[in-house]
């Protein structure tokens, strides 16, 4: 299948990511939480990874790669993913992300900051998180705890969401864009290791390739990496 012929498969893959997120969360919220059980750690790690997948899917929507020939469905899926992820307004993320691509590694880049990891991360969060999201989480948490154990909500919903922001920031922003670069995209890529690239951040460690070909969905970035070698 060519890179451009992704309009049907993109919707399918996005649907699988959302369905897996919902299924794993549903299971996790119903299990008896026990730190002596490996199931707890498995569900926790999977939920963190799937939270990252939600945002990566929304990111694909921002580039129009979920449904290239069906903009309405492409944007609907993107809005659903940003809402499920952390009540983010899709249009705001869309605008800021495209600023990042147009002005990468400059003062006009909303994702770039000259500082150490922790200062940069805090600036990154400050740029995107709003008081309305905290209100949304507070309302949802208090409603959900009427039906699910509070401990399960914290361990399998709240903490994985927070950890996935660190995962996205570290592998998708900090490592690719820190320091100086000698290429037009002001980006670097991790060495080729498709398994680690998927586990770490859905192939977004191949970051130069993403900036060079932003029309390629996450699940085909490994092919671009292969072609670039």
C-alpha positions as CSV (number, residue, x, y, z in Angstrom):
1,X,0.0,0.0,0.0
2,X,1.4,3.4,-0.9
3,X,1.8,6.1,1.7
4,X,-0.9,8.3,0.1
5,X,-3.5,5.5,0.1
6,X,-4.3,5.5,3.8
7,X,-7.8,7.1,4.0
8,X,-9.6,3.9,4.9
9,X,-6.9,2.2,7.0
10,X,-6.4,5.5,8.9
11,X,-9.9,5.4,10.3
12,X,-9.6,1.8,11.2
13,X,-6.4,2.2,13.1
14,X,-7.7,5.3,14.9
15,X,-10.8,3.4,15.9
16,X,-8.7,0.5,17.2
17,X,-6.6,2.9,19.4
18,X,-9.7,4.5,20.9
19,X,-11.4,1.1,21.4
20,X,-8.3,-0.4,23.1
21,X,-8.1,2.7,25.4
22,X,-11.8,2.3,26.4
23,X,-11.6,-1.4,26.8
24,X,-8.4,-1.4,28.9
25,X,-9.8,1.5,31.1
26,X,-13.1,-0.3,31.6
27,X,-11.3,-3.5,32.7
28,X,-8.9,-1.6,34.9
29,X,-11.7,0.3,36.7
30,X,-13.4,-2.9,37.6
31,X,-10.5,-5.0,38.8
32,X,-9.6,-5.3,42.5
33,X,-6.5,-3.2,42.9
34,X,-3.6,-5.2,44.3
35,X,0.1,-4.2,44.1
36,X,1.0,-7.9,44.6
37,X,-0.7,-8.7,41.2
38,X,1.2,-8.4,37.9
39,X,-2.2,-7.6,36.3
40,X,-2.2,-4.2,38.1
41,X,1.1,-3.2,36.5
42,X,0.2,-4.6,33.1
43,X,-3.1,-2.6,33.0
44,X,-1.3,0.5,34.3
45,X,1.4,0.4,31.7
46,X,-1.0,-0.4,28.9
47,X,-3.2,2.5,29.9
48,X,-0.3,4.9,29.9
49,X,0.7,3.7,26.5
50,X,-2.8,3.9,25.2
51,X,-3.2,7.5,26.5
52,X,-0.1,8.3,24.4
53,X,-1.8,6.6,21.5
54,X,-4.9,8.8,21.9
55,X,-2.8,11.9,21.6
56,X,-0.8,10.6,18.7
57,X,-4.1,9.8,16.9
58,X,-5.3,13.3,17.6
59,X,-2.0,14.6,16.2
60,X,-2.5,12.6,13.0
61,X,-5.9,14.2,12.7
62,X,-4.2,17.6,13.0
63,X,-2.2,16.7,9.9
64,X,-5.3,15.3,8.1
65,X,-3.9,11.8,7.9
66,X,-6.7,9.8,9.6
67,X,-9.2,10.4,6.8
68,X,-7.5,12.6,4.1
69,X,-10.6,12.6,1.9
70,X,-13.1,13.0,4.7
71,X,-12.2,16.1,6.6
72,X,-15.4,16.0,8.8
73,X,-14.6,12.5,10.0
74,X,-10.9,13.3,10.4
75,X,-11.7,16.3,12.6
76,X,-14.4,14.4,14.6
77,X,-12.0,11.7,15.5
78,X,-9.4,14.3,16.4
79,X,-11.8,16.1,18.7
80,X,-12.9,12.8,20.3
81,X,-9.3,11.9,21.1
82,X,-8.3,15.2,22.5
83,X,-11.5,15.2,24.7
84,X,-10.9,11.7,26.0
85,X,-7.2,12.4,26.5
86,X,-7.6,15.5,28.8
87,X,-10.5,17.6,27.7
88,X,-8.2,19.5,25.3
89,X,-9.9,21.9,22.7
90,X,-8.9,20.4,19.4
91,X,-8.9,23.7,17.5
92,X,-6.4,25.2,19.9
93,X,-4.1,22.3,19.7
94,X,-4.4,22.3,15.9
95,X,-3.4,26.0,15.7
96,X,-0.5,25.7,18.1
97,X,0.8,22.5,16.5
98,X,0.9,24.0,13.0
99,X,2.8,27.0,14.5
100,X,5.3,24.5,15.7
101,X,5.8,23.1,12.3
102,X,6.0,26.5,10.6
103,X,8.3,28.1,13.2
104,X,10.2,25.1,14.6
105,X,13.0,26.0,17.0
106,X,12.3,29.7,17.0
107,X,10.7,32.2,19.4
108,X,7.4,31.7,17.6
109,X,7.5,27.9,18.2
110,X,5.0,27.2,21.1
111,X,6.7,23.9,21.8
112,X,10.3,25.1,22.0
113,X,11.9,26.5,25.2
114,X,15.5,27.1,26.1
115,X,15.9,25.4,29.4
116,X,16.5,22.2,31.2
117,X,14.1,19.3,30.9
118,X,11.9,20.2,33.9
119,X,11.6,23.9,33.2
120,X,10.9,23.1,29.5
121,X,8.3,20.5,30.5
122,X,6.5,23.0,32.9
123,X,6.5,25.6,30.2
124,X,5.1,23.0,27.7
125,X,2.3,22.1,30.1
126,X,1.6,25.8,30.9
127,X,1.1,26.5,27.2
128,X,-1.6,23.9,26.8
129,X,-3.3,23.2,30.0
130,X,-6.2,25.4,31.0
131,X,-8.4,25.8,34.1
132,X,-11.3,24.4,32.2
133,X,-9.5,21.1,31.9
134,X,-9.0,20.9,35.6
135,X,-12.7,21.7,36.1
136,X,-13.6,19.0,33.5
137,X,-11.4,16.5,35.4
138,X,-12.8,17.5,38.8
139,X,-16.4,17.0,37.6
140,X,-15.7,13.7,35.8
141,X,-13.7,12.3,38.7
142,X,-16.5,13.1,41.2
143,X,-19.1,11.5,39.0
144,X,-17.0,8.5,38.2
145,X,-16.2,7.7,41.8
146,X,-19.9,7.2,42.4
147,X,-19.5,4.0,40.3
148,X,-15.8,3.0,40.5
149,X,-13.2,2.8,43.3
150,X,-11.3,6.0,43.9
151,X,-8.0,4.2,44.0
152,X,-8.7,2.6,40.5
153,X,-9.6,6.0,39.1
154,X,-6.3,7.5,40.4
155,X,-4.1,4.6,39.3
156,X,-5.6,3.7,36.0
157,X,-7.0,7.1,34.8
158,X,-5.3,10.1,36.4
159,X,-1.7,8.9,36.8
160,X,-1.5,7.3,33.3
161,X,-2.7,10.5,31.7
162,X,0.0,12.5,33.5
163,X,2.7,10.1,32.7
164,X,1.8,10.0,29.0
165,X,2.3,13.8,28.9
166,X,5.9,13.1,30.1
167,X,6.3,10.4,27.5
168,X,5.0,12.6,24.7
169,X,7.1,15.5,25.8
170,X,10.3,13.6,26.3
171,X,10.3,11.5,23.1
172,X,8.3,13.8,20.9
173,X,9.6,17.2,21.8
174,X,12.6,17.3,24.2
175,X,14.9,14.7,22.6
176,X,14.1,15.6,19.0
177,X,14.4,19.4,19.4
178,X,16.9,20.2,22.3
179,X,20.2,21.7,21.3
180,X,21.4,22.8,17.9
181,X,20.7,21.1,14.6
182,X,22.2,21.3,11.2
183,X,19.1,20.5,9.1
184,X,16.1,22.5,7.9
185,X,13.6,20.9,10.3
186,X,15.7,21.6,13.4
187,X,15.0,18.0,14.5
188,X,16.9,14.8,15.2
189,X,15.8,11.2,15.1
190,X,16.5,8.2,17.2
191,X,18.5,5.3,15.7
192,X,16.5,2.8,13.8
193,X,14.8,0.4,16.2
194,X,11.2,0.0,15.2
195,X,10.1,-1.9,18.3
196,X,11.5,0.7,20.7
197,X,10.3,3.5,18.5
198,X,6.7,2.1,18.7
199,X,6.9,1.4,22.5
200,X,8.4,4.7,23.4
201,X,6.2,7.0,21.4
202,X,4.4,5.4,18.4
203,X,7.4,6.0,16.1
204,X,7.7,9.7,16.9
205,X,11.3,9.2,17.9
206,X,11.7,9.3,14.1
207,X,11.1,12.9,14.4
208,X,13.0,14.4,11.5
209,X,11.1,12.1,9.3
210,X,7.8,13.4,10.7
211,X,8.8,17.0,10.1
212,X,10.0,16.1,6.6
213,X,6.9,14.3,5.7
214,X,4.1,15.5,8.0
215,X,1.4,13.9,5.8
216,X,2.6,10.4,6.8
217,X,0.5,8.8,9.6
218,X,2.3,7.5,12.7
219,X,1.9,3.9,11.7
220,X,3.9,4.4,8.5
221,X,6.8,6.5,9.9
222,X,8.9,3.4,10.2
223,X,8.7,3.1,6.4
224,X,10.0,6.6,6.0
225,X,12.9,5.8,8.4
226,X,13.7,2.7,6.3
227,X,13.7,4.8,3.1
228,X,16.0,7.5,4.6
229,X,18.8,5.0,5.5
